[in-house]
C-alpha cells in the first residue's frame, strides 16, 4: 500500500514538473510572426534587408565609428540629441526597459544601442558620453560631420531639421523610429512610434528566431 502511494505521489510530482517545464518553455520561447504580423505589432521588417553604405563618424570616446561597428551584432540606432526635451530621453528609457525584458531570454546581451546625434554642433563627444551612459553604461553616442550624419540618416529613412526657438537657440525635429541593423550591417527594419518595450521585445525575439 505504502509503495503504491509513493509511486502515485512520484508520478504526480513528475507530471507537475512536466507541466511547469512546458509552461516555462512557452513563456521563454519566442513567438514567430510574419512580417505582416510584426507590422501590426509595431515593427516594420524588410523582406530583403537594405545595404548601408559605409560612413565615417566618431563615437563618444573619440574612436572611429564606421559600418564595421555593426558587424556581428544586432544594433538599435536612434537619431536624437542631448538637448531634446522629451522624445529622446523617453525613447532611450524605453530601449532600456526593452533590454531588461530580454535578460532572461535567448536574446539577452544580443543588442548594442547607438544614439546618433542630429545636433553635431552642440553634441560634442564628452556631452554625448555623459548623456547616453545615464541610460546604459554600454550605450554609444555618435557624432561627426553634418553631411555624414545626414547621409546615414537618409539611408535608414530618418529625417531631421532645425527650428529656431524664441530664446535665439534652436530645436531639432526628427523622426522617432528606432532603426534595427542586423549583424551583416544591413538595415533590417525599424520599431514604429509609439514604442512599447513589451511589444519591442516580442518582435525582436521573433526576428532573432528566424535570422539565418
Order of alpha helices (4+ residues) and beta strands (2+ residues): alpha-alpha-beta-beta-beta-beta-alpha-beta-alpha-beta-alpha-beta-beta-beta-beta-alpha
